[in-house]
Amino acid sequence: MLAPPGADRRKVCRSGIASNDAHMQSRAWPLVKRWIDHAANDVAVLPPDAKRGARVLDALEVTERSVLGALAVHTGGLAIDHNWLRVLGGPALLEWRDELDDGLLVGHDAAGGFFAVGKEDGEVRYLVPGSLDWVETEMGHAAWVHWTLMGDVEGFYADMREPGWEAHTATLSPEQGISAGGPAPMSALWAAQRDRVRPLAGR
């Protein structure tokens, strides 16, 4: 289970879904589809772009045996918990591909937080809104995707959301977040901090 920002890492429990589980099948999509169909959290599957999704596989050098590859081909991403949390898929993965030297952005949230998977260790880390540091999740990409669908997303974001937040996210596109001035492109929220963000590994 992912711990809230600032929580003691010793209290973080590892997800029961290992990163390699998806690789036991010739295609990861049936597994991901089962997660979606039985999700504990509200989820909407964004429309896929099969042709461009195939190009994403080539560009990222992944296959459909991985959860990342399955999301690239079979979805345009996932909107979790009433569009608060977004798991990137389809062409969006390429749109965010070059934003980090040491990782790949794989998700973001309406508060302006970002999730990235490290190129060296494969761990997903979270950039807390307003922070320059990445928080470790102790999960690989597959386990993190499973957590977004089955985990305690509500508890993770409890300190970030005000009553009635659903009304705000309902008016956002999956590529928008909430800023002091109202809805803003996630690209703008990222650009405002990109040059000051510390390396994923913190070194």
Secondary structure as GFF3:
##gff-version 3
##sequence-region A 1 203
A	DSSP	three_ten_helix	9	11	.	.	.	ID=ss1
A	DSSP	three_ten_helix	21	24	.	.	.	ID=ss2
A	DSSP	alpha_helix	29	37	.	.	.	ID=ss3
A	DSSP	beta_strand	43	45	.	.	.	ID=ss4
A	DSSP	alpha_helix	50	60	.	.	.	ID=ss5
A	DSSP	alpha_helix	67	74	.	.	.	ID=ss6
A	DSSP	beta_strand	77	80	.	.	.	ID=ss7
A	DSSP	beta_strand	85	88	.	.	.	ID=ss8
A	DSSP	alpha_helix	92	95	.	.	.	ID=ss9
A	DSSP	three_ten_helix	97	99	.	.	.	ID=ss10
A	DSSP	beta_strand	103	109	.	.	.	ID=ss11
A	DSSP	beta_strand	114	118	.	.	.	ID=ss12
A	DSSP	beta_strand	123	127	.	.	.	ID=ss13
A	DSSP	beta_strand	134	140	.	.	.	ID=ss14
A	DSSP	alpha_helix	141	150	.	.	.	ID=ss15
A	DSSP	alpha_helix	153	156	.	.	.	ID=ss16
A	DSSP	alpha_helix	165	169	.	.	.	ID=ss17
A	DSSP	beta_strand	176	179	.	.	.	ID=ss18
A	DSSP	beta_strand	182	185	.	.	.	ID=ss19
A	DSSP	alpha_helix	186	191	.	.	.	ID=ss20
A	DSSP	three_ten_helix	194	196	.	.	.	ID=ss21
###
